[in-house]
Amino acid sequence: MFRLQPQLEIHRPFRHLLSTKTKCQVSDPPQPRPTTFFRGGMKLKQFVQHQVFELIYLLVLAFLPFFVAQKVVGLIILTVIGVSGFYYLFKRLMNKTIEITGQAVLITGCDSGFGNAIARRLDSMGFLVLAGCLNEKGSGAERLQASASGRIHVFELDVTSDYSVESCLEMVNQLTSERGLWALINNAGINFEGDFEFCTLDMYRQVMEVNLYGTIRMTKAFLPLIRRAKGRVINVSSAKGQLAAPGNSVCGVSKFGLESVSDVLRLELSQFDVKVVVVEPGNFGGATGMLSKPTLTRMRDEYDEMWEKASSDVKETYGKAYLDAKYDAIAQSASTTCSTLAPVVDALEDSVCNVNPLTRYLVSGSNQWVDFFVILIYLKTILPVSWIDSLIIKEFIQPYPRAAQAVR
């Protein structure tokens, strides 16, 4: 077992279709420069206006043949551009952020990954950050304490323990007083990889206890404080909570359940002006430490244990080579993940700070041009299920022949 410890400008549709190869890099804001003159004595503003005019002129020339030859095609293209432009302007006008006055934000799973990164980000912005770590004396907790402003509170928190959650509630009550809790970020999570027939019931129980029941336990405990502040609940799910993936049934059942609970909560808590948000990271396993060498070593032991506990029928049907190939594929996938947590941290920041956050933030990962799995999530809304299944089977099933198939 290994832990996903845990777990900006707003991410919008179509922007996720682009690779994080270009958007994962974070740089310091540009410093003001003196007025620059270009050829002909033009100032910067005049130069930009001139370039915009040229761009519009070229676009008109490009689309003119469509109007002449195919008016319908031209009208469709202009309609898409117009609707996209209106959508962008509307979202920009609606993008309002709260005034930060030391509001309290409680985050679970801050030992590493998304939780650790968003805790440091929000602390630097002026929030009162309450960072729960499974290991209070671990390197992640020490990093938070060392790099923080002094407002952050780092403490031990086990979301599977009623006693631990009750102790956390008592502390948060004392720290927040009458203001309440502005945001709860349920980020702690664990995972097991493996085909359904190899995974044990104990694996399902452990993952459900953290990913789903842990989130429910924390949310039920802190909702009175969140209602008081008219704040928000932010659940870190996964792209695989939107679309099933072979070898992911253990984590998938908990994430699909988390998506359902979040939808119900969003509807029920709307009467109290409490918002419920889901953040769904794509391919970020390498950046979170989920595919680090120590984790892969533990996973190798888990695969060996799954083989030992498998029935003779399962062993004969699949073969040891099949299981080894699946493990090797997971280990090699570390080279395809996004190298930074920044896109997800930006989404989490927006879900905390935006007056009207999105219901869901589906965040593309990968260091390739596109995040294949996120693309499939968008396509599933317009393509038949059988087509999506065929794409998934081709990517995740066909490359790994079973022993029974090899005999034929």
FIRO-84752 format. One record per residue (C-alpha): residue number from 1; residue in one letter; y negated, z negated, x. Coordinates in nm, 2 decimals, always signed. Layout:
N
+-----+--------+--------+--------+--------+
: num : residu :  north :     up :   east :
+-----+--------+--------+--------+--------+
: NUM :      a :      Y :      Z :      X :
...
+-----+--------+--------+--------+--------+
This chain:
408
+-----+--------+--------+--------+--------+
: num : residu :  north :     up :   east :
+-----+--------+--------+--------+--------+
:   1 :      m :  +0.00 :  +0.00 :  +0.00 :
:   2 :      f :  -0.35 :  +0.07 :  +0.12 :
:   3 :      r :  -0.69 :  +0.00 :  -0.02 :
:   4 :      l :  -0.96 :  +0.24 :  -0.11 :
:   5 :      q :  -1.22 :  -0.03 :  -0.02 :
:   6 :      p :  -1.37 :  +0.00 :  -0.14 :
:   7 :      q :  -1.44 :  +0.32 :  -0.36 :
:   8 :      l :  -2.91 :  +1.23 :  -0.41 :
:   9 :      e :  -3.14 :  +1.39 :  -0.62 :
:  10 :      i :  -2.90 :  +1.39 :  -0.91 :
:  11 :      h :  -2.58 :  +1.60 :  -0.89 :
:  12 :      r :  -2.59 :  +1.86 :  -1.15 :
:  13 :      p :  -2.35 :  +2.13 :  -1.27 :
:  14 :      f :  -2.33 :  +2.43 :  -1.04 :
:  15 :      r :  -2.46 :  +2.23 :  -0.75 :
:  16 :      h :  -2.12 :  +2.08 :  -0.72 :
:  17 :      l :  -1.98 :  +2.43 :  -0.67 :
:  18 :      l :  -2.14 :  +2.43 :  -0.33 :
:  19 :      s :  -1.98 :  +2.28 :  -0.03 :
:  20 :      t :  -2.09 :  +1.95 :  +0.11 :
:  21 :      k :  -2.09 :  +2.12 :  +0.44 :
:  22 :      t :  -2.46 :  +2.18 :  +0.39 :
:  23 :      k :  -2.56 :  +1.89 :  +0.17 :
:  24 :      c :  -2.37 :  +1.60 :  +0.35 :
:  25 :      q :  -2.62 :  +1.58 :  +0.63 :
:  26 :      v :  -2.89 :  +1.32 :  +0.58 :
:  27 :      s :  -3.21 :  +1.33 :  +0.78 :
:  28 :      d :  -3.53 :  +1.14 :  +0.80 :
:  29 :      p :  -3.82 :  +1.26 :  +0.57 :
:  30 :      p :  -4.05 :  +1.51 :  +0.73 :
:  31 :      q :  -4.37 :  +1.38 :  +0.88 :
:  32 :      p :  -4.71 :  +1.52 :  +0.76 :
:  33 :      r :  -4.82 :  +1.81 :  +0.97 :
:  34 :      p :  -5.17 :  +1.95 :  +1.02 :
:  35 :      t :  -5.28 :  +2.26 :  +0.83 :
:  36 :      t :  -5.10 :  +2.56 :  +0.97 :
:  37 :      f :  -5.24 :  +2.91 :  +0.98 :
:  38 :      f :  -5.03 :  +3.22 :  +0.97 :
:  39 :      r :  -5.09 :  +3.58 :  +1.04 :
:  40 :      g :  -5.42 :  +3.71 :  +0.90 :
:  41 :      g :  -5.57 :  +3.36 :  +0.89 :
:  42 :      m :  -5.37 :  +3.26 :  +0.58 :
:  43 :      k :  -5.32 :  +2.89 :  +0.52 :
:  44 :      l :  -4.98 :  +2.74 :  +0.44 :
:  45 :      k :  -5.04 :  +2.73 :  +0.07 :
:  46 :      q :  -5.15 :  +3.09 :  +0.06 :
:  47 :      f :  -4.86 :  +3.20 :  +0.27 :
:  48 :      v :  -4.61 :  +3.03 :  +0.04 :
:  49 :      q :  -4.78 :  +3.19 :  -0.27 :
:  50 :      h :  -4.75 :  +3.52 :  -0.10 :
:  51 :      q :  -4.38 :  +3.48 :  -0.03 :
:  52 :      v :  -4.31 :  +3.36 :  -0.39 :
:  53 :      f :  -4.49 :  +3.68 :  -0.52 :
:  54 :      e :  -4.28 :  +3.90 :  -0.29 :
:  55 :      l :  -3.96 :  +3.73 :  -0.40 :
:  56 :      i :  -4.04 :  +3.78 :  -0.77 :
:  57 :      y :  -4.13 :  +4.14 :  -0.70 :
:  58 :      l :  -3.80 :  +4.20 :  -0.53 :
:  59 :      l :  -3.61 :  +4.03 :  -0.81 :
:  60 :      v :  -3.78 :  +4.26 :  -1.06 :
:  61 :      l :  -3.68 :  +4.56 :  -0.86 :
:  62 :      a :  -3.33 :  +4.43 :  -0.83 :
:  63 :      f :  -3.28 :  +4.38 :  -1.21 :
:  64 :      l :  -3.47 :  +4.69 :  -1.32 :
:  65 :      p :  -3.17 :  +4.92 :  -1.29 :
:  66 :      f :  -2.97 :  +4.69 :  -1.52 :
:  67 :      f :  -3.24 :  +4.72 :  -1.79 :
:  68 :      v :  -3.24 :  +5.09 :  -1.75 :
:  69 :      a :  -2.86 :  +5.15 :  -1.74 :
:  70 :      q :  -2.73 :  +4.84 :  -1.91 :
:  71 :      k :  -2.99 :  +4.65 :  -2.11 :
:  72 :      v :  -2.73 :  +4.40 :  -2.23 :
:  73 :      v :  -2.63 :  +4.30 :  -1.88 :
:  74 :      g :  -3.00 :  +4.26 :  -1.78 :
:  75 :      l :  -3.08 :  +4.05 :  -2.08 :
:  76 :      i :  -2.78 :  +3.82 :  -2.01 :
:  77 :      i :  -2.89 :  +3.78 :  -1.65 :
:  78 :      l :  -3.25 :  +3.70 :  -1.75 :
:  79 :      t :  -3.12 :  +3.46 :  -2.02 :
:  80 :      v :  -2.91 :  +3.27 :  -1.77 :
:  81 :      i :  -3.20 :  +3.25 :  -1.52 :
:  82 :      g :  -3.44 :  +3.13 :  -1.80 :
:  83 :      v :  -3.20 :  +2.87 :  -1.94 :
:  84 :      s :  -3.12 :  +2.74 :  -1.59 :
:  85 :      g :  -3.49 :  +2.72 :  -1.51 :
:  86 :      f :  -3.56 :  +2.53 :  -1.84 :
:  87 :      y :  -3.27 :  +2.30 :  -1.77 :
:  88 :      y :  -3.40 :  +2.22 :  -1.42 :
:  89 :      l :  -3.76 :  +2.16 :  -1.54 :
:  90 :      f :  -3.64 :  +1.94 :  -1.83 :
:  91 :      k :  -3.42 :  +1.73 :  -1.60 :
:  92 :      r :  -3.71 :  +1.69 :  -1.35 :
:  93 :      l :  -3.94 :  +1.57 :  -1.63 :
:  94 :      m :  -3.67 :  +1.32 :  -1.75 :
:  95 :      n :  -3.60 :  +1.19 :  -1.40 :
:  96 :      k :  -3.77 :  +0.85 :  -1.41 :
:  97 :      t :  -3.67 :  +0.56 :  -1.19 :
:  98 :      i :  -3.71 :  +0.19 :  -1.25 :
:  99 :      e :  -3.95 :  -0.02 :  -1.06 :
: 100 :      i :  -3.75 :  -0.22 :  -0.81 :
: 101 :      t :  -3.85 :  -0.59 :  -0.83 :
: 102 :      g :  -3.54 :  -0.76 :  -0.68 :
: 103 :      q :  -3.30 :  -0.69 :  -0.96 :
: 104 :      a :  -2.95 :  -0.81 :  -0.90 :
: 105 :      v :  -2.66 :  -0.57 :  -0.84 :
: 106 :      l :  -2.30 :  -0.69 :  -0.81 :
: 107 :      i :  -2.06 :  -0.46 :  -0.62 :
: 108 :      t :  -1.68 :  -0.50 :  -0.58 :
: 109 :      g :  -1.48 :  -0.37 :  -0.29 :
: 110 :      c :  -1.75 :  -0.39 :  -0.02 :
: 111 :      d :  -1.51 :  -0.42 :  +0.27 :
: 112 :      s :  -1.56 :  -0.05 :  +0.36 :
: 113 :      g :  -1.62 :  +0.29 :  +0.21 :
: 114 :      f :  -1.84 :  +0.35 :  -0.09 :
: 115 :      g :  -1.89 :  -0.02 :  -0.16 :
: 116 :      n :  -2.01 :  -0.11 :  +0.18 :
: 117 :      a :  -2.24 :  +0.19 :  +0.21 :
: 118 :      i :  -2.41 :  +0.14 :  -0.13 :
: 119 :      a :  -2.45 :  -0.23 :  -0.07 :
: 120 :      r :  -2.65 :  -0.15 :  +0.25 :
: 121 :      r :  -2.85 :  +0.12 :  +0.07 :
: 122 :      l :  -2.95 :  -0.09 :  -0.22 :
: 123 :      d :  -3.03 :  -0.39 :  +0.00 :
: 124 :      s :  -3.27 :  -0.17 :  +0.20 :
: 125 :      m :  -3.44 :  -0.06 :  -0.12 :
: 126 :      g :  -3.52 :  -0.42 :  -0.23 :
: 127 :      f :  -3.24 :  -0.51 :  -0.47 :
: 128 :      l :  -3.07 :  -0.85 :  -0.47 :
: 129 :      v :  -2.72 :  -0.73 :  -0.36 :
: 130 :      l :  -2.42 :  -0.94 :  -0.44 :
: 131 :      a :  -2.14 :  -0.79 :  -0.22 :
: 132 :      g :  -1.78 :  -0.89 :  -0.30 :
: 133 :      c :  -1.53 :  -0.84 :  -0.02 :
: 134 :      l :  -1.16 :  -0.90 :  -0.03 :
: 135 :      n :  -1.18 :  -1.04 :  +0.32 :
: 136 :      e :  -1.50 :  -1.24 :  +0.37 :
: 137 :      k :  -1.44 :  -1.26 :  +0.74 :
: 138 :      g :  -1.35 :  -0.89 :  +0.79 :
: 139 :      s :  -1.55 :  -0.64 :  +0.99 :
: 140 :      g :  -1.70 :  -0.48 :  +0.68 :
: 141 :      a :  -1.83 :  -0.81 :  +0.56 :
: 142 :      e :  -1.97 :  -0.89 :  +0.90 :
: 143 :      r :  -2.14 :  -0.56 :  +0.92 :
: 144 :      l :  -2.31 :  -0.62 :  +0.59 :
: 145 :      q :  -2.43 :  -0.96 :  +0.70 :
: 146 :      a :  -2.55 :  -0.83 :  +1.03 :
: 147 :      s :  -2.74 :  -0.53 :  +0.90 :
: 148 :      a :  -2.89 :  -0.68 :  +0.59 :
: 149 :      s :  -3.24 :  -0.78 :  +0.51 :
: 150 :      g :  -3.16 :  -1.14 :  +0.42 :
: 151 :      r :  -3.15 :  -1.08 :  +0.04 :
: 152 :      i :  -2.78 :  -0.98 :  +0.04 :
: 153 :      h :  -2.51 :  -1.22 :  -0.05 :
: 154 :      v :  -2.16 :  -1.15 :  +0.09 :
: 155 :      f :  -1.87 :  -1.35 :  -0.05 :
: 156 :      e :  -1.49 :  -1.33 :  -0.10 :
: 157 :      l :  -1.38 :  -1.16 :  -0.43 :
: 158 :      d :  -1.04 :  -1.07 :  -0.55 :
: 159 :      v :  -1.07 :  -0.88 :  -0.88 :
: 160 :      t :  -0.70 :  -0.95 :  -0.96 :
: 161 :      s :  -0.76 :  -1.33 :  -0.96 :
: 162 :      d :  -0.91 :  -1.50 :  -1.27 :
: 163 :      y :  -1.02 :  -1.80 :  -1.05 :
: 164 :      s :  -1.19 :  -1.57 :  -0.80 :
: 165 :      v :  -1.38 :  -1.39 :  -1.07 :
: 166 :      e :  -1.48 :  -1.71 :  -1.24 :
: 167 :      s :  -1.61 :  -1.85 :  -0.91 :
: 168 :      c :  -1.81 :  -1.53 :  -0.86 :
: 169 :      l :  -1.96 :  -1.56 :  -1.21 :
: 170 :      e :  -2.07 :  -1.91 :  -1.14 :
: 171 :      m :  -2.25 :  -1.81 :  -0.82 :
: 172 :      v :  -2.42 :  -1.50 :  -0.99 :
: 173 :      n :  -2.54 :  -1.72 :  -1.27 :
: 174 :      q :  -2.71 :  -1.95 :  -1.03 :
: 175 :      l :  -2.87 :  -1.66 :  -0.83 :
: 176 :      t :  -2.99 :  -1.45 :  -1.12 :
: 177 :      s :  -3.12 :  -1.73 :  -1.35 :
: 178 :      e :  -3.28 :  -1.59 :  -1.67 :
: 179 :      r :  -3.31 :  -1.23 :  -1.54 :
: 180 :      g :  -2.95 :  -1.14 :  -1.58 :
: 181 :      l :  -2.75 :  -0.88 :  -1.39 :
: 182 :      w :  -2.90 :  -0.54 :  -1.37 :
: 183 :      a :  -2.59 :  -0.35 :  -1.25 :
: 184 :      l :  -2.22 :  -0.41 :  -1.20 :
: 185 :      i :  -2.06 :  -0.15 :  -0.97 :
: 186 :      n :  -1.68 :  -0.17 :  -1.02 :
: 187 :      n :  -1.57 :  +0.00 :  -0.69 :
: 188 :      a :  -1.26 :  -0.19 :  -0.57 :
: 189 :      g :  -0.95 :  +0.02 :  -0.58 :
: 190 :      i :  -0.61 :  +0.09 :  -0.42 :
: 191 :      n :  -0.37 :  +0.38 :  -0.43 :
: 192 :      f :  -0.01 :  +0.49 :  -0.37 :
: 193 :      e :  +0.08 :  +0.85 :  -0.31 :
: 194 :      g :  +0.42 :  +1.00 :  -0.41 :
: 195 :      d :  +0.61 :  +1.20 :  -0.67 :
: 196 :      f :  +0.68 :  +1.03 :  -1.00 :
: 197 :      e :  +1.06 :  +1.00 :  -0.93 :
: 198 :      f :  +1.00 :  +0.83 :  -0.60 :
: 199 :      c :  +0.73 :  +0.58 :  -0.70 :
: 200 :      t :  +0.85 :  +0.23 :  -0.82 :
: 201 :      l :  +0.73 :  +0.04 :  -1.12 :
: 202 :      d :  +0.59 :  -0.22 :  -0.88 :
: 203 :      m :  +0.36 :  +0.04 :  -0.74 :
: 204 :      y :  +0.22 :  +0.12 :  -1.08 :
: 205 :      r :  +0.17 :  -0.25 :  -1.16 :
: 206 :      q :  -0.02 :  -0.32 :  -0.84 :
: 207 :      v :  -0.25 :  -0.02 :  -0.88 :
: 208 :      m :  -0.32 :  -0.10 :  -1.24 :
: 209 :      e :  -0.39 :  -0.46 :  -1.17 :
: 210 :      v :  -0.67 :  -0.36 :  -0.93 :
: 211 :      n :  -0.81 :  -0.03 :  -1.05 :
: 212 :      l :  -0.79 :  -0.09 :  -1.43 :
: 213 :      y :  -0.73 :  -0.45 :  -1.51 :
: 214 :      g :  -0.96 :  -0.56 :  -1.23 :
: 215 :      t :  -1.24 :  -0.35 :  -1.37 :
: 216 :      i :  -1.18 :  -0.49 :  -1.72 :
: 217 :      r :  -1.17 :  -0.84 :  -1.59 :
: 218 :      m :  -1.50 :  -0.81 :  -1.40 :
: 219 :      t :  -1.67 :  -0.63 :  -1.69 :
: 220 :      k :  -1.57 :  -0.88 :  -1.95 :
: 221 :      a :  -1.68 :  -1.17 :  -1.73 :
: 222 :      f :  -2.03 :  -1.03 :  -1.65 :
: 223 :      l :  -2.12 :  -0.85 :  -1.97 :
: 224 :      p :  -2.33 :  -1.14 :  -2.11 :
: 225 :      l :  -2.55 :  -1.13 :  -1.79 :
: 226 :      i :  -2.57 :  -0.75 :  -1.81 :
: 227 :      r :  -2.67 :  -0.76 :  -2.18 :
: 228 :      r :  -2.94 :  -1.01 :  -2.09 :
: 229 :      a :  -3.09 :  -0.76 :  -1.84 :
: 230 :      k :  -3.02 :  -0.45 :  -2.05 :
: 231 :      g :  -2.86 :  -0.32 :  -1.74 :
: 232 :      r :  -2.56 :  -0.10 :  -1.67 :
: 233 :      v :  -2.19 :  -0.09 :  -1.59 :
: 234 :      i :  -2.10 :  +0.16 :  -1.32 :
: 235 :      n :  -1.73 :  +0.24 :  -1.27 :
: 236 :      v :  -1.61 :  +0.43 :  -0.96 :
: 237 :      s :  -1.33 :  +0.65 :  -1.08 :
: 238 :      s :  -1.21 :  +0.97 :  -0.92 :
: 239 :      a :  -1.21 :  +1.35 :  -0.97 :
: 240 :      k :  -0.84 :  +1.29 :  -1.03 :
: 241 :      g :  -0.93 :  +1.08 :  -1.33 :
: 242 :      q :  -1.04 :  +1.41 :  -1.49 :
: 243 :      l :  -0.75 :  +1.63 :  -1.39 :
: 244 :      a :  -0.38 :  +1.55 :  -1.31 :
: 245 :      a :  -0.26 :  +1.61 :  -0.96 :
: 246 :      p :  +0.10 :  +1.62 :  -0.84 :
: 247 :      g :  +0.19 :  +1.32 :  -0.64 :
: 248 :      n :  -0.09 :  +1.12 :  -0.79 :
: 249 :      s :  +0.06 :  +0.96 :  -1.10 :
: 250 :      v :  +0.03 :  +0.61 :  -0.98 :
: 251 :      c :  -0.35 :  +0.62 :  -0.91 :
: 252 :      g :  -0.40 :  +0.88 :  -1.18 :
: 253 :      v :  -0.28 :  +0.66 :  -1.47 :
: 254 :      s :  -0.53 :  +0.39 :  -1.37 :
: 255 :      k :  -0.82 :  +0.64 :  -1.33 :
: 256 :      f :  -0.75 :  +0.81 :  -1.66 :
: 257 :      g :  -0.74 :  +0.47 :  -1.82 :
: 258 :      l :  -1.07 :  +0.38 :  -1.65 :
: 259 :      e :  -1.23 :  +0.69 :  -1.79 :
: 260 :      s :  -1.12 :  +0.60 :  -2.14 :
: 261 :      v :  -1.24 :  +0.24 :  -2.12 :
: 262 :      s :  -1.57 :  +0.37 :  -1.98 :
: 263 :      d :  -1.62 :  +0.60 :  -2.28 :
: 264 :      v :  -1.54 :  +0.33 :  -2.53 :
: 265 :      l :  -1.77 :  +0.08 :  -2.35 :
: 266 :      r :  -2.05 :  +0.34 :  -2.35 :
: 267 :      l :  -2.04 :  +0.38 :  -2.72 :
: 268 :      e :  -1.99 :  +0.01 :  -2.80 :
: 269 :      l :  -2.27 :  -0.12 :  -2.57 :
: 270 :      s :  -2.53 :  +0.14 :  -2.67 :
: 271 :      q :  -2.64 :  -0.10 :  -2.95 :
: 272 :      f :  -2.75 :  -0.34 :  -2.67 :
: 273 :      d :  -2.93 :  -0.08 :  -2.46 :
: 274 :      v :  -2.66 :  -0.12 :  -2.19 :
: 275 :      k :  -2.56 :  +0.20 :  -2.01 :
: 276 :      v :  -2.21 :  +0.28 :  -1.89 :
: 277 :      v :  -2.17 :  +0.53 :  -1.60 :
: 278 :      v :  -1.87 :  +0.68 :  -1.43 :
: 279 :      v :  -1.89 :  +0.82 :  -1.07 :
: 280 :      e :  -1.61 :  +1.05 :  -0.98 :
: 281 :      p :  -1.58 :  +1.13 :  -0.61 :
: 282 :      g :  -1.40 :  +1.44 :  -0.50 :
: 283 :      n :  -1.24 :  +1.50 :  -0.16 :
: 284 :      f :  -1.38 :  +1.21 :  +0.04 :
: 285 :      g :  -1.06 :  +1.04 :  +0.17 :
: 286 :      g :  -1.14 :  +1.09 :  +0.53 :
: 287 :      a :  -1.48 :  +0.94 :  +0.51 :
: 288 :      t :  -1.37 :  +0.63 :  +0.31 :
: 289 :      g :  -1.09 :  +0.54 :  +0.56 :
: 290 :      m :  -0.82 :  +0.62 :  +0.31 :
: 291 :      l :  -0.67 :  +0.87 :  +0.56 :
: 292 :      s :  -0.74 :  +0.67 :  +0.88 :
: 293 :      k :  -0.46 :  +0.62 :  +1.13 :
: 294 :      p :  -0.38 :  +0.26 :  +1.02 :
: 295 :      t :  -0.37 :  +0.37 :  +0.66 :
: 296 :      l :  -0.15 :  +0.67 :  +0.74 :
: 297 :      t :  +0.09 :  +0.44 :  +0.93 :
: 298 :      r :  +0.12 :  +0.21 :  +0.63 :
: 299 :      m :  +0.17 :  +0.52 :  +0.41 :
: 300 :      r :  +0.45 :  +0.64 :  +0.64 :
: 301 :      d :  +0.62 :  +0.30 :  +0.59 :
: 302 :      e :  +0.58 :  +0.33 :  +0.21 :
: 303 :      y :  +0.74 :  +0.68 :  +0.21 :
: 304 :      d :  +1.03 :  +0.54 :  +0.41 :
: 305 :      e :  +1.06 :  +0.26 :  +0.15 :
: 306 :      m :  +1.05 :  +0.50 :  -0.14 :
: 307 :      w :  +1.33 :  +0.70 :  +0.02 :
: 308 :      e :  +1.54 :  +0.39 :  +0.07 :
: 309 :      k :  +1.49 :  +0.28 :  -0.29 :
: 310 :      a :  +1.55 :  +0.63 :  -0.45 :
: 311 :      s :  +1.86 :  +0.69 :  -0.65 :
: 312 :      s :  +2.13 :  +0.91 :  -0.50 :
: 313 :      d :  +2.05 :  +1.18 :  -0.76 :
: 314 :      v :  +1.68 :  +1.18 :  -0.66 :
: 315 :      k :  +1.78 :  +1.20 :  -0.29 :
: 316 :      e :  +2.01 :  +1.49 :  -0.36 :
: 317 :      t :  +1.76 :  +1.67 :  -0.58 :
: 318 :      y :  +1.46 :  +1.65 :  -0.35 :
: 319 :      g :  +1.59 :  +1.59 :  +0.00 :
: 320 :      k :  +1.43 :  +1.39 :  +0.28 :
: 321 :      a :  +1.26 :  +1.70 :  +0.42 :
: 322 :      y :  +1.07 :  +1.74 :  +0.10 :
: 323 :      l :  +0.93 :  +1.38 :  +0.12 :
: 324 :      d :  +0.85 :  +1.42 :  +0.48 :
: 325 :      a :  +0.66 :  +1.75 :  +0.41 :
: 326 :      k :  +0.46 :  +1.58 :  +0.14 :
: 327 :      y :  +0.36 :  +1.30 :  +0.38 :
: 328 :      d :  +0.26 :  +1.56 :  +0.65 :
: 329 :      a :  +0.04 :  +1.74 :  +0.40 :
: 330 :      i :  -0.14 :  +1.42 :  +0.31 :
: 331 :      a :  -0.19 :  +1.34 :  +0.68 :
: 332 :      q :  -0.33 :  +1.69 :  +0.75 :
: 333 :      s :  -0.56 :  +1.68 :  +0.45 :
: 334 :      a :  -0.78 :  +1.44 :  +0.64 :
: 335 :      s :  -0.92 :  +1.75 :  +0.82 :
: 336 :      t :  -1.05 :  +1.90 :  +0.50 :
: 337 :      t :  -1.24 :  +1.60 :  +0.36 :
: 338 :      c :  -1.62 :  +1.55 :  +0.36 :
: 339 :      s :  -1.72 :  +1.37 :  +0.68 :
: 340 :      t :  -1.99 :  +1.15 :  +0.51 :
: 341 :      l :  -2.02 :  +0.92 :  +0.22 :
: 342 :      a :  -2.38 :  +1.02 :  +0.15 :
: 343 :      p :  -2.33 :  +1.24 :  -0.17 :
: 344 :      v :  -2.14 :  +0.96 :  -0.35 :
: 345 :      v :  -2.38 :  +0.69 :  -0.23 :
: 346 :      d :  -2.67 :  +0.91 :  -0.36 :
: 347 :      a :  -2.49 :  +0.93 :  -0.70 :
: 348 :      l :  -2.44 :  +0.56 :  -0.71 :
: 349 :      e :  -2.80 :  +0.50 :  -0.62 :
: 350 :      d :  -2.92 :  +0.73 :  -0.90 :
: 351 :      s :  -2.69 :  +0.55 :  -1.15 :
: 352 :      v :  -2.85 :  +0.22 :  -1.05 :
: 353 :      c :  -3.22 :  +0.34 :  -1.03 :
: 354 :      n :  -3.25 :  +0.61 :  -1.29 :
: 355 :      v :  -3.39 :  +0.51 :  -1.63 :
: 356 :      n :  -3.16 :  +0.76 :  -1.79 :
: 357 :      p :  -2.86 :  +0.80 :  -1.56 :
: 358 :      l :  -2.60 :  +1.07 :  -1.62 :
: 359 :      t :  -2.29 :  +0.97 :  -1.82 :
: 360 :      r :  -2.07 :  +1.11 :  -1.53 :
: 361 :      y :  -2.14 :  +1.20 :  -1.17 :
: 362 :      l :  -1.87 :  +1.44 :  -1.06 :
: 363 :      v :  -1.93 :  +1.46 :  -0.68 :
: 364 :      s :  -1.78 :  +1.74 :  -0.47 :
: 365 :      g :  -1.63 :  +1.65 :  -0.14 :
: 366 :      s :  -1.44 :  +1.86 :  +0.12 :
: 367 :      n :  -1.58 :  +2.02 :  +0.43 :
: 368 :      q :  -1.49 :  +2.36 :  +0.31 :
: 369 :      w :  -1.71 :  +2.59 :  +0.11 :
: 370 :      v :  -1.59 :  +2.44 :  -0.22 :
: 371 :      d :  -1.40 :  +2.14 :  -0.34 :
: 372 :      f :  -1.09 :  +2.31 :  -0.49 :
: 373 :      f :  -1.01 :  +2.02 :  -0.72 :
: 374 :      v :  -1.36 :  +1.99 :  -0.86 :
: 375 :      i :  -1.37 :  +2.36 :  -0.92 :
: 376 :      l :  -1.06 :  +2.33 :  -1.13 :
: 377 :      i :  -1.22 :  +2.05 :  -1.33 :
: 378 :      y :  -1.51 :  +2.28 :  -1.42 :
: 379 :      l :  -1.27 :  +2.57 :  -1.50 :
: 380 :      k :  -1.04 :  +2.36 :  -1.73 :
: 381 :      t :  -1.32 :  +2.36 :  -1.99 :
: 382 :      i :  -1.31 :  +2.74 :  -2.02 :
: 383 :      l :  -0.96 :  +2.85 :  -1.91 :
: 384 :      p :  -0.62 :  +2.80 :  -2.09 :
: 385 :      v :  -0.42 :  +2.49 :  -1.97 :
: 386 :      s :  -0.14 :  +2.72 :  -1.86 :
: 387 :      w :  -0.38 :  +2.90 :  -1.62 :
: 388 :      i :  -0.50 :  +2.57 :  -1.46 :
: 389 :      d :  -0.13 :  +2.45 :  -1.43 :
: 390 :      s :  -0.04 :  +2.77 :  -1.25 :
: 391 :      l :  -0.32 :  +2.72 :  -1.00 :
: 392 :      i :  -0.23 :  +2.36 :  -0.94 :
: 393 :      i :  +0.14 :  +2.44 :  -0.90 :
: 394 :      k :  +0.07 :  +2.72 :  -0.66 :
: 395 :      e :  -0.14 :  +2.48 :  -0.45 :
: 396 :      f :  +0.05 :  +2.15 :  -0.47 :
: 397 :      i :  +0.41 :  +2.23 :  -0.57 :
: 398 :      q :  +0.53 :  +2.57 :  -0.44 :
: 399 :      p :  +0.46 :  +2.50 :  -0.07 :
: 400 :      y :  +0.72 :  +2.22 :  -0.07 :
: 401 :      p :  +1.07 :  +2.35 :  -0.17 :
: 402 :      r :  +1.32 :  +2.09 :  -0.28 :
: 403 :      a :  +1.67 :  +2.05 :  -0.14 :
: 404 :      a :  +1.82 :  +2.18 :  -0.47 :
: 405 :      q :  +1.60 :  +2.49 :  -0.45 :
: 406 :      a :  +1.69 :  +2.55 :  -0.09 :
: 407 :      v :  +2.06 :  +2.57 :  -0.17 :
: 408 :      r :  +2.02 :  +2.85 :  -0.42 :
+-----+--------+--------+--------+--------+
